[in-house]
Amino acid sequence: MNRRQFVLSGIAAASAFAADRTISVTVQPDRPIGPVASDFLGLGYEISSVARPGLLDRDNRVYVEMVRKLSPRGVIRIGGNTSDYSHYSPSGQPVSSPKGTIVNDAVLNDLGGFLDATGWKLIWGLNLGTASAAEAIAEATAVQRAAGKNLLALEIGNEPDLFGRAKHRPPDYSYSDWLAEYRRYKKKLRAALPGIPFAGPDAAANNDWVTRFAADEGKDAVLLTHHYYREGQNPSSTIEKLLGVDPKLQPELDQFRDASRSCGLPYRICEVNSFSGGGRPGVSDTMAGALWALDYMFTLAANGCSGVNMETGVNQLGFISSYSPIGDDEQGHYSARAEYFGMLAFARAARGRMLGVQMDPDSPELKAYATQPEAKTLLLTLINKGPAAASFSIDTHHGGRASLRRLTAPSVDAKSGLTFGQPAGRLPVQKGRLAVEVPGYSAAVVEIR
């Protein structure tokens, strides 16, 4: 086998499991939540990744295939902390470095070809931290030329709400300070590139920036953007914490959804993964990471989010992150890592419109989501983030035949041996009801036609 090829592990067989308890689930077709955007899935890269010739390139066929397998449409976001230290040099030597990245026309043209080959769009972050407006105009012009119709939006500054902490600006740097800079840059960029689209505020932690940006710039932007990590990686960043409830998440999504509705713009979590700083080894790169990613993306979709960009590859510290969905040995070999399988399961299951689901609220480790890609098809995603097997007793209000795919691994801390298989066996559906047994630390996607 060509060593640049990757193999998705074999088909998981459907078999009987001894369930410790039964959970009742009722699908509510009369309570549609809303559509799942066809370009919901995305990947996020530090700009230093672009400066690595041959990575984001249409001729990198294995990588292109891995991205297209996730979705025929999606969004790549280029930015990260390295973007506020990076520079554009049309014919300079490309350099991939945490605080000294240089991109040139050659690597930008490669990126444009990669976008064409994958069918994905681009969000590009401009350097506000250490560059001038004139430099931003030159870079944006080159990016627009390379990306063409695939340019979704430009962002001005990465995590500007942390500029005071990052020492790009004084410690008391505020939203008002940033908005003044944003508008000054936008005016000059629009003068040079009429009609070029913008997104923002690309904040890291201050949710109010999204609300304020929606009010101030909602009529002149195409997208609201924010970041999310469970926390900074540290010794307390455990599997239990990752799979447990994050109390700050739902209030944050409520605020973003309200901001989105107030201005009519979609919102996107354009930089996200489990634990910042490259992830926690032994947690982020395991089956726990796959289950977290699958549940997190469905949680976003259920809260009206238009998409997500899962960080992958080299990070702001200069090494390949533990949480990367796509493994990269930096020698031209790529592999499907744990989160990739969670993304595959989401890609298979999250199609069409989401439907309401009612189930036991006292079982936060068990999740059920329903989508309807077409009138006579129902997709159910069942996630078990606990150690004990569970039986889902489901009232689907939907007749037909059911097939099953499982997301499994040897253990919750397994880094290899993950599988998301082809349909494995049939399940009986009797008067719109069926039972699905889901082992601990696994998930299942049921398709009823």
N, C-alpha and C positions, 0 to 999 in steps of 0.2 A: 504494500500500500504506500502511496506517496506520503511521505512523512509530514507534508503540509496539509494533508486532509484531516478532517476530524470525523469522529463517529459518535452519533447519539446512541446511547446504550440501548440494549434490546428491549423487546416488548415485555411489559409487566403482565403476567398472567392474572386473570380474574379468578379468584378462589374464595372460599368461605373463610371468614375470620370470626373468632369468638369475641363478640362485642360485650363490653362490660356494662353498657347502658344503652338505652334507646332515646333518641331525641326526635321530637315531632317537628316537622317542617311543612309549612303551607305556602305554596307559591300564590301570589296575588296578582293575577293578570289584569285585574281592574285597577291596579295601582302602579302604572308605569312610572319609572323614575326618570328616564330620559335616555337618549342615545349614547352609545360609546363611540367616541370619535374614531374614524377609520385610521387616523394617524396618531392614536393615543400613545403607542409605544415609541420610546426614544432612547437614545444613548447620549451620554454626556462625556466630553473630553476636555482636558486641559489644552490650552492652545499649544503647549509644548508637544502634544501628540502630532499636531499638524506639521511640525518642523522635523518630524522623523520621516525622511523620504521613503516611499514605498508602502507606508502603512495605510493611510486613507487614500487609496489609489485604485482605480478601476481594474488595474492589472493584478491586484492582490485578490485573486479569484476566490480563494478559500474564505477570506474575510468578507468579501462581498456576499458570498453564498450564506454565511452565517447571519449576516444582517438581514438579508432578504428572507431567510427562513423564519425570522421573528415576525416580519410583516412586509408586505409589498409596498406599504406606505408607512412613513414614520418621520421622526424629526431628530436630527443631530444638533446638539448644542455645543458650540466651541466657546470656551471661556475659562472659568476657574481663576484661582488666585494668580496663576502665572500670566494671565492676560494683562494684568495691570503692571507687569514688569516687561512686557514683550514689545517688540518693534517690528515694523515692516520695512524691508529693504528690497526693492524690486529685483535686483540682480545679485544681492549679497549671498553669502554662504548661510544655509539654514542651520540654526542652532537650537537644540532642545535642551532647555535648562530652566530650573525653577525660577530664577530671577534674571535671566538673560536670553530668553527665547527670541529668535529671529525667524520670521517667515518671509519667503520670497515669492515671486510670481510662479516659479516652477511648482512648489508644493501647493500653492493655492489652485493652480490649474489641475493638479492631481486630485485635489479635493473636489473640484467641480466635476471631474470625470467620475469620481466615486459616487457623488450624489446622483448623477445620471444613471449609473449602473445599478444603484440600489432602489432608485425611485423615492428617496427620502429628501426632506426639506432641511434647511439650515437656519439656525439661530446663531449669530456671531456676536461675540462680546468685544467691544472696542476698549482700548486702554485709556481709562480716565485717570488712573492713579499717577502715572509718571510720564505721560505723553501730552502733546499739545493738540489743539483742535486741528491744526494744519496736518499733523501726522495722522490723526483720525480720518480726515478726509481722504488722504492718499491711500490708507489701508482700506477704507470702506469702498473706495472706487475699485480697487483691485479685487476685493471680495465679491462685489456685485458683478464685475466682469466675469469672474471665474464661476460663480454660482448661477448667474442668470435667473431664470424663472424659478429656480429652486431656493432662492433666498426668501425665507419667511420673515425675518426681522433682524434688526440690529439692537443690541443692548449697549448702554453707555455706562461702563464701570461694572465690575464684579463685586457684589456684596458691599455696596457703598455705605450701608448702615454700619459697617465695621471699619470704615476708612480711618476713623480716629484711633482705633485699636491697632490697625495695621500700619499706622504712622504715615499714611499717604496724606493725611490732613490733620489739623489740630485735634486734640482730644474732644473738644466740644462740637465737632462737626455734626451738623443736624440735617434733617430732611430738607428744610428750607434752603440750606447751603447747597445740598446736592441738586435740588430742583433748579436752582439758578444756573448751576453749571450744565445740567442736562439740557436746559432750554437754550443755552448759549451754543452748545455743541450741535444740538438739533437744528438750530437756525442756519448755522454755517454748513452743515451736512446737506440740508435740503436745498440750499442755494447752489451747491455743487452737483447734487444728485436729486433732482426734483422727484417727489413722490416716494422716496425710499422709506420703507416701513420700520417702525420702532416698537420695542417691547420694554417693559420695566415693571417695577423698579429693580428686579433681580436682587432682592434683599435676602439676607441670611437669617436674621433673627427677629427683626422688628416688624411684626405683622401690620402695625398701623401704617407703615410706609405703603403697603398695597392699597389700603383704604384711601389714603390721601392721594396716591398717584391716580387711582381710578377717578377721583373727583377732579383732579387738576389736569390730567392728560388723557382721560378715557376717550375723549372725542378725537384724539389725534394719534392713537396707538392702535396696534392690532392684537395685543396680548398683554395680560398681566402675568408677571413671573415672580417666583419666590423659590427658596431652597428648603430642604428638610433633611436632617439627620436625627437619628434617635438620641444621640449625644456624641460628644467627643470620645474616641476610643480610649479606654483606661481599664484597669483591672476589674472594675465593677461592670464592664460591658459583657455580660454573660448571655448565654443562650436563653436563660429564663427571662432576662430583661428584654431581649429582642423579641421573643414570642409573646411577651405579656402586653398588657394594655399600656399605651403611652397616654397619660392623662392630658397632655397638652395638644394632642393631635386633633381631636374633634372640635374643640373651640377654635382652633386655628382654621380648620376647613370651613366652619360656619362663617367666620369672618371673611374668608376669601370668596366664598359663594355669594355672600351679601354684596361684597365689593363688585364682583363680576356682574351681578344682576343690576346694580345701580348704574353701571355705565354701558352695559350691553356687550362687554368684551369677555372672551373666554379667559380662564386662568390656567396656568400650567406650572407644575413643580419642575423647574427646568434644571435643577441640580439636586440629586438625592441619592442616598444609599444608607446603609445600616448605621455605621458609626464613622464619623469623620476622621480625617487623618489616615486614610487608607484602609479603614476597617480593622476589626479585631481578629487576628489570626486564630483559627480554631472555633470561630463563631460565624463571622461574616462569610467565610468560604465553605460553609457546610450546608447540609440539608436544612438546617434552621434558617439560613439565609434565603434559600429557595422558597420555603413556606412563608417567611416574612414578606418577601417581594410579591408573591402571589396575592396574599391577603391585603397588603398595603395598596397595590394597584387597584384592586376591586373596591377598597374603601374610598380611594380617590374618585373612581368612576361613579360610585354611588352618591358622592357629594358634589356632582356636577363639574368635576375637574376635566379639562380637555386633554390632558396628557401628562407624561412623566418622562424625564431624562435620567436614566440610571447611569451613574458614573462608572466608567470603566477605564482600564489601561493605566498609563503612567500618571501619577498624581502630582500635587503641588510640591511634594517633598522629593520627587525624582525617582520613585520606585513604583512598580506595578502593584496596584491596590489589591488587598486580600478579597475585597468584595466584588472584584471585576466579574461581570457576566461572561466576558470573553477573555480566556487566559492567553497570555502572550509571554513567551520566553525571551523576547527581544532578539531572537535569532531567526525570525521568520516563521515560527511555528505557533499555531493558534489552536485553542481547545475550548470546548463548552464547559464552563465552570458552573458551580452550584446555582447561582442566581439565573443563569441562562435557562435552566430547566423550569424555574418558576415563571419566567417570562414566556417560555413556549406554552406552558399550560394556560396562561392568561390569553395569549394570542389565539389559542384554539377556542377558548370558552367565552371571551368577552367580545361578542359580535352582535350587532343590531341594537336593540333597546334593552335596558335593564328593567326588570320587574321587581316589585316589592316582594319580600320574603318575611314570613313571621316564624320565629322559633324561640326556644327557651333563652331568655336574656341572662340567665344565671350560669351560662356555660360559655364564657368569653373565649375559651380555647377552641370552640367549635364554631365554624362559620359556614353559611350557605348563601350562595348568590345565584340568581337566575337571569338569563338573557334570552332574547327571542330574535334570532337573526332573520327569520321569515315566519309567515303566518302559521305554518304547520310544523315548525321545529322549535324545540325548547332545549336550552343548555343549562345544566345545573353544575355548579362548582361547589364541592364539599371539602372543607379544610379541617383537619384535626391537628391542632398545635399542641396537644397534650400527649402523655405517654400511654393512656388507656385507649383501647379500641372502642369505637362507638358505632351504633347502628342508627342511620338516619331514616326515619319513617316519613315518607314524603307524599303529600297530597299535591299533585301537579295540576289538577284540573285539565289534564292534557292526555289524550289517548295516544296509542301507537306503540312502536317497539323501541326499546332502549339499548344503547351500547355504552360501553364503559372504557375509559382510559384512566390509568393511575399514575400519579407522581409518587415515586417511592425511592427509598435509599436503605442501605443496610442498617443505618442508625441515624439519629438526629444530628450527631456530630461527624457524620461521614462526609469526606471531601470528594470521594469518587464512588462509582457504582450507582449514581442517581439515574433514574429512568423516567421518561414520560413516553408511554408506548402508543402504538396503534390500537384501534378498538380490540378489546380482549373479551370476547364472549357477549352474550345477550342477557338482559335482565327482564324479568316479567313485569308488565304494567297491567294492573287489574283495576278497572274502573278509575283510572287516573291516579292510582296509588302504586308506589313501589318502595322497596327497602334496599338501602345500600349500606354495606358495612365498610367502615374506613378505619384501618389500623392506626395506632398512635403514630404521630409525626409523619403523616402522609396526606395526600389529597386525591380527589377523584373528580373527573369531569364526565358527566352523564349526558348523552345526547338522545333525545326522544323525538322520533319522527312519526 
